[in-house]
Amino acid sequence: MPRAWPVFVYWLSLYRRTWRATIVISVANPVLFLLGIGVGLGHLVNHGHAATLGGVSYSAFFAPGLLAASAMQTGYIEGAGRVFAAAGWAGSYRAAATTPLEPGEIMAGHMLYMGFRVLSSCAVFVAVMAIFGVSAGWWVLATLPAALITGLAFAIPAAAWVITQRSMARLQTLFRFLLMPMYMFSGTFFALGQLPGGLRLLASALPLAQGVALCRSLSLGRASLPAVAGHSAYLLALILAGILIARVTYRRRLHP
């Protein structure tokens, strides 16, 4: 879809004027969490509890989990909040729909931008991880594509759903009662092995848990090909499903 590129350029040019507003939630918050919890609280956890974390420091355990959680948060904000505004009060989608652009091209261009946002914010976080030395050397670079597909696994399905919504309250409800509990119980802050059996299986099946496990195994240099393939396939399936659904929902909203 070559005409999707101008849509991407539009969103990128808009971001050049508003990027400062995204710094706190996309970069500063995760970095402060890493410093406060990973380093501060981690100093306490490291005394006597390293065995429950696979023998690594809490900072090394926590950082890749926080990277995945940050990717989820950025993906949801871009896939839900931005799309809701573009389809509603901001009018970006309505304006684009009056041009020769097809709904699928509008969708594809915006999704390219979502990928850029997730990738750029995660790149900063990965750089911080490297500076603090909380990964297994060059393995930290492998966490970047892992974080990208984690973020897109939330951004694209969110966009496919949000384009059908007229009430911001539903977006806030989803964030409060689905994403936040997922943030807390997907292995970001503690090893899932500490949960009871049934709850552990349920938590392991969550999308964020898959992203956390993928980023953590790569960051620590302990990834195996079957595990990486399994986690990646799960996240890529969500992305593909989101794209297929979005092709329908975007057309219904933009060309009713």
C-alpha positions in Angstrom: 0.0 0.0 0.0 2.3 2.8 -1.2 -0.3 5.5 -0.4 -0.1 4.5 3.3 3.3 6.2 3.5 1.9 9.8 3.3 -0.4 8.9 6.2 2.6 7.8 8.2 4.4 11.0 7.3 1.4 13.0 8.5 1.5 11.3 11.9 5.2 11.7 12.1 5.1 15.4 11.3 2.4 15.8 14.0 4.6 14.0 16.5 7.5 16.3 15.8 5.4 19.1 17.2 4.0 17.2 20.2 6.8 14.7 21.2 7.6 16.6 24.4 4.2 15.6 25.8 5.0 11.9 25.5 8.4 12.0 27.2 7.1 11.5 30.8 4.8 8.6 30.2 6.9 6.8 27.5 10.4 7.4 28.9 10.6 9.1 32.3 8.1 6.9 34.1 9.7 3.6 33.2 13.2 5.0 33.9 12.1 6.2 37.3 10.4 2.8 38.0 13.7 1.1 37.1 15.6 3.3 39.4 13.1 3.3 42.3 12.0 -0.3 42.2 14.7 -2.1 40.3 17.7 -0.5 42.1 16.1 0.8 45.3 13.8 -2.1 46.2 16.0 -4.5 44.4 18.7 -3.9 47.0 16.4 -5.5 49.6 15.2 -8.3 47.3 18.8 -9.3 46.4 19.5 -10.2 50.1 18.2 -13.8 50.4 15.8 -14.0 47.4 18.0 -14.2 44.4 17.2 -17.9 44.0 13.5 -17.1 43.2 14.7 -14.9 40.4 17.0 -17.5 38.8 20.1 -16.3 40.5 20.2 -12.8 38.9 19.9 -9.4 40.5 16.4 -8.0 40.9 17.4 -5.1 38.6 18.3 -7.5 35.8 15.1 -9.5 36.4 12.8 -6.4 36.6 14.2 -4.3 33.7 13.1 -6.4 30.8 9.7 -7.0 32.4 9.3 -3.3 32.7 10.4 -2.9 29.1 7.6 -5.2 28.0 5.0 -3.4 30.2 6.2 0.0 28.9 5.7 -1.3 25.3 2.2 -2.4 26.2 1.3 0.9 27.7 2.7 2.9 24.7 1.0 0.6 22.3 -2.4 1.0 24.0 -2.1 4.7 24.2 -1.3 5.0 20.5 -3.7 2.3 19.4 -6.6 3.4 21.6 -6.3 7.0 22.5 -4.9 8.3 19.2 -7.3 6.3 17.1 -10.3 7.4 19.2 -9.3 11.1 18.7 -8.6 10.7 15.0 -11.9 9.0 14.4 -13.8 11.5 16.6 -13.1 15.0 17.8 -9.7 15.5 16.1 -11.2 14.7 12.7 -8.0 13.3 11.1 -9.6 10.2 9.8 -12.7 12.0 8.5 -10.4 14.4 6.6 -8.3 11.5 5.2 -11.5 9.7 4.1 -12.5 12.5 1.8 -9.3 12.0 -0.2 -8.6 9.1 -2.6 -7.1 7.2 0.3 -8.8 3.9 1.1 -9.7 3.0 4.7 -7.1 0.2 4.6 -4.4 2.7 3.6 -5.4 5.1 6.4 -5.2 2.2 8.8 -1.8 0.9 7.5 -0.2 4.3 7.6 -1.3 4.9 11.2 -0.2 1.4 12.2 3.2 2.1 10.8 3.3 5.2 13.1 2.2 3.1 16.1 5.2 0.8 15.4 7.5 3.8 15.2 6.2 5.1 18.6 6.6 1.8 20.3 10.1 1.2 18.8 11.4 4.7 19.5 10.2 4.8 23.2 11.5 1.2 23.8 14.9 2.1 22.2 15.4 4.8 24.8 14.6 2.3 27.6 16.9 -0.3 26.1 19.7 2.3 26.1 19.1 2.9 29.8 19.2 -0.8 30.4 22.6 -1.0 28.7 23.9 2.0 30.6 22.9 0.4 33.9 24.4 -2.9 32.9 21.2 -4.9 33.7 21.4 -7.3 30.7 23.7 -9.9 29.3 25.8 -7.7 27.1 24.8 -7.4 23.5 21.7 -9.5 24.2 20.0 -6.3 25.2 19.6 -5.4 21.5 17.5 -8.5 21.0 14.9 -7.2 23.4 14.1 -4.3 21.0 12.2 -6.3 18.4 10.7 -8.4 21.2 9.3 -5.2 22.8 8.1 -4.0 19.4 5.9 -7.0 18.8 4.7 -6.8 22.4 3.6 -3.2 22.0 2.0 -3.9 18.6 0.1 -6.9 20.0 -1.8 -4.4 22.1 -1.8 -1.4 19.8 -3.3 -3.0 16.7 -6.1 -5.0 18.3 -6.9 -1.9 20.4 -7.2 0.2 17.2 -9.4 -2.4 15.6 -11.8 -2.2 18.5 -11.6 1.6 19.3 -12.5 2.6 15.8 -16.0 1.2 16.6 -16.4 3.1 19.9 -18.0 6.5 20.5 -17.4 6.7 24.3 -14.1 7.5 25.9 -15.3 5.9 29.1 -15.0 2.4 27.6 -11.4 3.0 26.8 -10.7 4.1 30.4 -12.6 1.1 31.7 -10.6 -1.3 29.6 -7.3 0.3 30.8 -8.4 0.2 34.4 -9.8 -3.3 34.6 -7.8 -5.2 32.0 -4.4 -3.6 31.3 -3.6 -2.5 34.9 -4.3 -5.9 36.4 -2.2 -7.4 33.5 0.5 -5.0 34.4 0.6 -6.2 37.9 0.2 -10.0 37.4 2.2 -10.8 34.2 5.6 -11.4 35.9 6.8 -7.8 35.6 7.5 -7.4 39.3 7.9 -11.0 40.4 8.4 -14.5 39.1 5.2 -16.2 38.0 6.5 -19.4 39.6 5.6 -17.9 42.9 1.9 -18.1 42.1 -0.3 -21.1 42.9 -0.6 -23.6 40.0 -4.0 -22.6 38.5 -3.3 -18.9 38.8 0.2 -19.3 37.4 -1.2 -21.0 34.3 -3.8 -18.3 33.8 -1.2 -15.5 34.3 1.2 -17.2 31.9 -1.4 -17.1 29.1 -1.8 -13.3 29.3 -0.4 -11.4 26.3 1.8 -9.3 28.5 3.2 -12.3 30.3 4.3 -13.6 26.9 6.0 -10.4 26.1 7.7 -10.2 29.5 9.0 -13.8 29.2 10.3 -13.1 25.7 12.1 -9.9 26.7 13.4 -11.3 29.9 14.8 -14.5 28.3 16.6 -12.5 25.6 17.9 -9.8 28.0 19.4 -12.4 30.4 20.9 -14.4 27.5 18.9 -17.5 28.4 16.5 -17.7 25.4 15.9 -21.0 23.6 14.7 -21.2 20.1 11.4 -23.1 20.9 10.5 -20.6 23.7 11.3 -17.5 21.5 9.3 -19.0 18.6 6.4 -19.8 20.9 6.2 -16.4 22.6 6.7 -14.6 19.2 4.0 -16.7 17.5 1.5 -15.8 20.2 2.2 -12.1 19.9 2.3 -12.1 16.1 -1.0 -14.0 16.0 -2.6 -11.1 18.0 -1.1 -8.6 15.6 -2.4 -10.5 12.6 -5.9 -10.9 14.1 -5.9 -7.2 14.9 -5.0 -6.3 11.3 -7.7 -8.6 9.9 -10.4 -7.2 12.2 -9.2 -3.6 11.6 -9.7 -4.0 7.9 -13.4 -4.5 8.5 -13.9 -2.0 11.3 -12.0 0.8 9.6 -14.1 0.4 6.4 -17.3 0.3 8.3 -16.4 3.5 10.3 -14.8 5.5 7.4 -17.0 4.4 4.5 -20.4 3.7 6.2 
